[in-house]
Amino acid sequence: MTKARSVAIIGGGIGGLTVANALKRIGMSVSLYERAPYFIPTVGAAFGLQPNGQASLAHIGFKDQIEKTLHPFLKWHIINENCEIVATYNKLGEFGKRFGYFMGGTIRSELVDILKEPLEKDGILYYSHSMSNIKQDNGGVTISFENEKQQKPLRVDMVIGADGIHSTVVKQIVFYGMIDNIDQQTSINPIITAKNTFVQYFGRGQAMTCRAGTKGQFMWAVTYPSVTPPSTSDDAEWTKMNNQRELNQYLSRFPQSHFIHQCVAATDTQRLLHFGLYYRQHRNDGWYRNRICLLGDACHATLPYAGQGANMAIE
């Protein structure tokens, strides 16, 4: 097989955007196709950006931009439902000395903006392109799209599929919120809003994480068991909380004294997300086939663990 010179990337998630920038950096002809008409700011909300992901992004020229958006974690608290600290670990800051990068978190939309900017500038990021067919032969790969502007099939040397999770089984659901101007919120216990601190609560079948972020933001998320994903109008992996009844039904799981009620009361309803956590059985047929290769959740989806699903895709 001859060396690939032109690459089409299907899917504009964190992995797809990263590999597009990496390949562009070494002089390859790259084009990225995203089925959405634009990137939705709330999609993905926040996630952990860890040393392995940060180092990889720095390697392709994004070190300064990442440092501006990252909120490092220096402490880790485990609390009970009354916001009392039951365990603490104060050495997270040592990651910075050991690896040169801190454990931390960032806003997904901010990272997307950083990664998409050079691609849009070069005119190689195409929105509203949903792939309808793909065929490969000894000479390359032919792709067809469900897009009236892209009537002619695209011909490239190689395709990278980075279009997220498909054919999955939901095991858990996440109820997620983001609060702006947390410094002005006096109704939330300061134990969970402490800066540079990663806070976790483990209850009966539920787990909750909280952290303050940059620009006065505060993120919280609760995970609970379920075999049914939240309802959504399309095949999006993330969705806003659909209605007040659904919200009230979920909150009834917790006593009124639980701090989740404080968090929800301080969160604008437009900043509430509800989405499934998807588990994929291990692929036994490989991650590539000749000129077509998979990347990220498309081949090695993971449940949330310090953001390592995205960090592995970046790496």
Secondary structure, DSSP 8 states (H G I E B T S, - for coil): -----EEEEE--SHHHHHHHHHHHHTT-EEEEE-SSSS--TTTT-EEE--HHHHHHHHHTT-HHHHHHH-EE--EEEEE-TTS-EEEEE--TTHHHHHHSS--EEEEHHHHHHHHHHHHHHTT-EE-S--EEEEEEETTEEEEEES-TT--S-EEESEEEE-----S-EEEEEEEEEEES-GGG--SS-TTTS-TTEEEEEE-SS-EEEEEE-GGG-EEEEEEEE-SS----SSS-S-EE---HHHHHHHHTTS-TTSTHHHHHHTS-GGGEEEEEEEE----SS-SEETTEEE-THHHH----STTHHHHHHH-
